[in-house]
Amino acid sequence: MELNPVLEDAFTIPIKDGYARLLLKLQFIQCQIENSAPDFINVEEDEVSLSISPAPGIKKSAPTFKRAFPVDLDVCDPSGNKATFKFNQESVWFDIEINLVKEIWFSDFTFNLEGKNNRYLTYYISSLNHQIEWLQPELKTGQIQSMGVYSKKFKPYKVFIKENFSTKEVLRCADMIGRSAKKIDLRTGGAYVKFNTDGGRLEPLIIGISEKLGYIVEPLDKDTILAMEDDGKNVSHAIYLQKL
């Protein structure tokens, strides 16, 4: 099933019986960048697209999103290690069988940025706040209306498929997780900790290993990090015990 980018169409094109319409509204996309050839390749000249798909583990009958959408560079820091992209369409929408709505509604979408120069430039999304809106026709008038809005924060994919990690990096991440886990307050089941993610590259590995060990690791938003810094605390992530 294709994602449709025209917002007006989401409220005018009829929805078939037995289906619901989900409208995905996207904001700015912040990312970390790994550039293996900075002397002759730069982000400003790259052509970057965003792909969207349901999280792994969703039923096979869920829609497959085949289209990638171009994004524009909004801000790039002087070092070239971080950038913010803007999603021009602002939103995309798709129709889905009504019995799949709940599963898609509560799942986390997977987002991926990839450029024309993907041999040298790799983009790791660190922040992409978004909303999902449920649309259905009103019974009497047939007019398409909003049934609810759910705001979400992007969670980086646990392991980037094309990324290779050395044994040393795996051991390093396991050690960081072990030391961070000791800080968990058993009364609350969590703690704020600092991970050295090598510019975001190791973050998916840390999240993936943590899950296998029975922990949940989530990156903190900038406001929380800055507030903690004001209190003299240097943190980057939250770590929790998984609920049994």
Salt bridges, closest charged atoms under 4 A:
GLU47 OE2 - LYS116 NZ 3.73
ASP95 OD1 - ARG21 NE 2.64
ASP108 OD2 - LYS155 NZ 3.82
GLU114 OE1 - LYS162 NZ 3.79
GLU133 OE1 - LYS25 NZ 3.26
GLU163 OE2 - ARG201 NH1 3.36
GLU169 OE2 - ARG201 NH2 1.89
ASP175 OD2 - ARG179 NE 2.96
ASP185 OD2 - ARG187 NH2 2.84
ASP198 OD2 - ARG201 NE 3.39
GLU203 OE2 - HIS237 NE2 2.54
GLU211 OE2 - LYS158 NZ 2.37
GLU218 OE2 - LYS155 NZ 3.61
ASP221 OD2 - LYS153 NZ 3.00
